[in-house]
Amino acid sequence: MANIGKSISIRGDLTGNEDMVIEGQVEGKVDLPNNQLTVGANGNVKAEIHAKGVVIVGHVVGNVFGAERIEIQATGRVEGDVTAPRLVVAEGAQLNGAIKMTQKGDRSATAGSEVAGTSTAPGVRKAG
């Protein structure tokens, strides 16, 4: 597992083939198509994110695509659209953007149905 510490700041494209935890700042694009990405409590990401699974505890500005699942924990904030077959939004989490539900593994934004705000829909589970 790769770890970007809270004192690290990266600008540019970030790609890899292992799970990653971001506690620092990343600006650009994050692409981990076969792996889990966790934006930690100190993480501040301004990027388009593509990953197998995404857990957001910190702050993300940009669209987030999860091939299997996206989870926004109670302290998490997302300013952008989220696209995934499964979405978990904990009580207290902030999501400002559209929600698009897709089929598992579908990286395109054309499949599925769109839900406004953080309403509960098939495949969307409110944690808490």
URBELRA-V336123 format. One record per pair of residues at least 24 apart in sequence whose C-alpha atoms are under 10 Angstrom apart, sorted by the first residue. I is the first residue (numbers start at 1). J is the second residue. If there is no record, write none. Layout:
i,j
I,J
I,J
This chain:
i,j
1,35
1,36
1,37
2,37
3,38
3,40
4,39
4,40
4,43
5,40
5,42
5,43
6,40
6,41
6,42
6,43
6,44
7,42
8,43
9,44
9,45
10,45
11,46
11,47
12,47
13,47
13,48
14,47
14,49
15,50
15,51
16,51
19,51
19,52
19,53
20,54
21,55
22,56
22,58
23,57
23,58
24,58
25,59
25,60
26,60
27,60
27,61
27,62
28,62
29,62
29,63
30,64
31,65
32,66
33,65
33,66
33,67
33,105
33,107
34,67
34,68
35,66
35,67
36,66
36,68
36,69
36,70
37,66
37,70
38,70
38,71
39,72
39,76
40,75
40,76
41,73
41,75
41,76
43,76
44,77
45,78
46,79
47,80
48,80
48,81
49,82
50,83
50,107
51,107
52,84
52,104
52,105
52,107
53,84
53,86
54,84
54,87
55,88
56,89
56,93
57,93
58,93
59,94
60,95
61,96
62,97
63,97
63,98
64,99
65,100
65,102
65,106
65,107
65,108
65,109
66,102
66,104
66,105
66,106
66,107
67,102
67,103
67,104
67,105
67,106
67,107
67,108
68,102
68,103
68,104
68,105
68,106
68,107
69,104
69,105
69,123
69,124
70,124
71,124
71,125
71,126
71,127
72,126
72,127
73,127
73,128
74,127
74,128
81,117
82,109
83,107
83,108
83,109
83,110
83,111
83,112
83,113
83,114
84,108
84,109
84,112
84,123
84,124
85,111
85,112
85,113
85,122
85,123
85,124
86,121
86,122
86,123
86,124
86,125
87,118
87,120
87,121
87,122
87,123
87,124
87,125
87,126
87,127
88,118
88,120
88,123
88,124
88,125
88,126
88,127
88,128
89,118
89,119
89,120
89,124
89,125
89,126
89,127
89,128
90,125
90,126
90,127
90,128
91,126
91,127
91,128
92,127
92,128
93,118
93,127
94,118
99,124
